[in-house]
Amino acid sequence: MKRLKPLLKQKVEELERQHPGGMVILVSMAGLKYIYVSDTVHDLLGYKPSHFVGQRVSRFAVDEYEPHLRITMQDALLTGESIEVNIRFKTKSGMVQPVHAMIRRVIDPETNEVYLLSWVEAADR
């Protein structure tokens, strides 16, 4: 997390404290790429955070859920509200993991760069 700007680091840490068992994800809207994924990704999906960072969001979502995820992300961007979504992610072992996520917009006031901050937990199968 060293490379995150102070505001983003603060937002990530707050969310990790609020939801210690969940996976925290930070996505840059420039390229829709993961820039931070918490260590709990290993417990949930079997990956290391480094497998996610730098990859496009669509890489890990199950194909038929990817359009729904994009619409939800767009809603979070446009409304500025926290949006909840149920989707499915691909695990490292090739299985499908249903997840429940909360996505919200974060804007860096110094640069006006836009990010999506998410908290993700396993959902019932």
N, C-alpha and C positions, 0 to 999 in steps of 0.2 A: 504494500500500500504506500510505499515511500514516494512513488511518482505522482500520486494524486495531489491535486491542489488542496490547500488547507480547507476550503469550504466543502469540497467533495469528500475529503477524508472525514470531516466532522459529520456530514450527513450519513455516510456509510457506518461510522462507529455508532451513531445514535440508533440507527435501524438494527444493527447487530446486538446492541444492548436490549432493545425492546423485544427482539425475537431471537433469542440465543440459539434455538434449535433449527432455525430456518436458514436458507441460503440467501445471501444478499448479492445482488447483481447491479452493476452500473454500466449503462450503455451510452456511448456517445452517438448523438444524432448525426454527426458527420461520418457517414459511411455505415451507420447502424451496426457498430462493432462493440463487442464487450471490451471494457477497459478495466473492470474489476469484477472478480467473482470470489466469494468467500471460500475458505477451506472446507466448509460443510458441503460443497458440491461433491466431494468424494463420497460422503455418506449417502447422499441422495441419488447421485447418478454414476458414481464410480470413476469420475474424471478428476484430474488435478486442476487447480485454477488455471495453470499455464496452458491447458488444452483449450480453454475458452478465450482467454485474453487475446485480442487481435482478430478473432473470428467474427464473421457476420452472425447476427441473431438467428437467421433462418437455418444455420447449419445444425443446430441441436433440436429444433422443434420438429415434431412429426409433421410430415408434409401436409396432410389434410388440415392441420391446425394452424399452419403458418399464416394463411390469410386472416384468420380470426385474431391471431396475435398482432398482426400489423394494424388491423382496425382498432384494436384495444389500445395499442401504443399511440396511434393517431388521436384517439379520443382523449387520452391522458395529456398529450401535447396541447391539443386545442382548448380543453376545458381547464387545465391546470389542477384538476381534481385527481384524487387517488381512485383508480379504476381496478376492480377485481376481475380476474379471468381464470377459467379452468382450461388448461391445455395439456398436452402430452409432450414430454421430452424423450429423446433417444438416450438410452444409457450406454455406457462404454461396452457392456456385455451384449448389446444388441437387443435388449428388451425395451419395452415402452413403459415409462413412468408417468402416471397422471399426476399433475401438480395443480395447486391453487396458488395464484400469485396476486400481489397487489403492486400496481405500477403507478408511479407519480413523476411528474416533471420537476426537474431542478435546473435553474438558470444561474450561471455564474455571473454575478453582477458586474464584475470587472471586464469580462470579455463578451458577455451576452451569449456564450456558448450554451447549448441546450443539451441536457442529459436526461435519461430515464433511470430512476432508481427503483429497484424492485426487491420485494421480499417474497421468497418462494418456499412452499412446504409441500410435502407429499400429500396427495389427495387419495381418497378411497378409490380402489380400483373398480 
